[in-house]
Amino acid sequence: MGMNKKKVLFICTHNSARSQMAEGFLNAYYSDRYEGYSAGTEPKKINE
């Protein structure tokens, strides 16, 4: 029986930096246990 990954949603206002970084860190370091996603309540352009 395979292990089910928990899904984690990171939300910030614009989804332009913080939530995307959190998603990336989670997926980079813990992808064996979690699936990270990000979203924003008022999506804007990516903050470079």
C-alpha positions as CSV (number, residue, x, y, z in Angstrom):
1,M,0.0,0.0,0.0
2,G,1.4,3.4,-1.0
3,M,1.7,6.4,1.3
4,N,-0.7,9.2,0.6
5,K,0.9,12.6,0.5
6,K,-0.7,15.4,2.5
7,K,-1.7,18.4,0.4
8,V,-0.7,21.8,1.8
9,L,-2.0,25.2,0.5
10,F,0.0,28.3,1.2
11,I,-2.0,31.5,0.8
12,C,-0.9,35.1,0.8
13,T,-2.5,38.2,-0.5
14,H,-0.9,38.5,-3.9
15,N,0.7,35.1,-4.4
16,S,3.7,36.9,-5.8
17,A,6.5,35.8,-3.5
18,R,6.0,34.4,0.0
19,S,3.5,31.6,-0.7
20,Q,5.3,30.6,-3.8
21,M,8.6,30.3,-1.8
22,A,6.9,28.3,0.8
23,E,5.4,26.0,-1.8
24,G,8.9,25.6,-3.4
25,F,10.6,24.8,-0.1
26,L,8.0,22.3,0.9
27,N,8.2,20.5,-2.5
28,A,12.0,20.6,-2.5
29,Y,12.6,19.3,0.9
30,Y,9.5,17.2,1.7
31,S,8.1,16.0,-1.6
32,D,8.1,12.5,-0.3
33,R,5.4,13.3,2.2
34,Y,3.7,16.5,1.0
35,E,2.4,18.3,-2.1
36,G,2.7,22.0,-1.8
37,Y,0.5,24.6,-3.6
38,S,0.2,28.3,-3.5
39,A,-2.6,30.8,-4.1
40,G,-3.5,34.4,-3.5
41,T,-6.6,36.2,-2.6
42,E,-5.7,39.0,-5.1
43,P,-3.3,37.4,-7.5
44,K,-0.7,39.8,-9.1
45,K,2.4,39.7,-11.2
46,I,5.4,37.7,-9.8
47,N,7.7,39.8,-7.6
48,E,11.1,39.2,-9.1
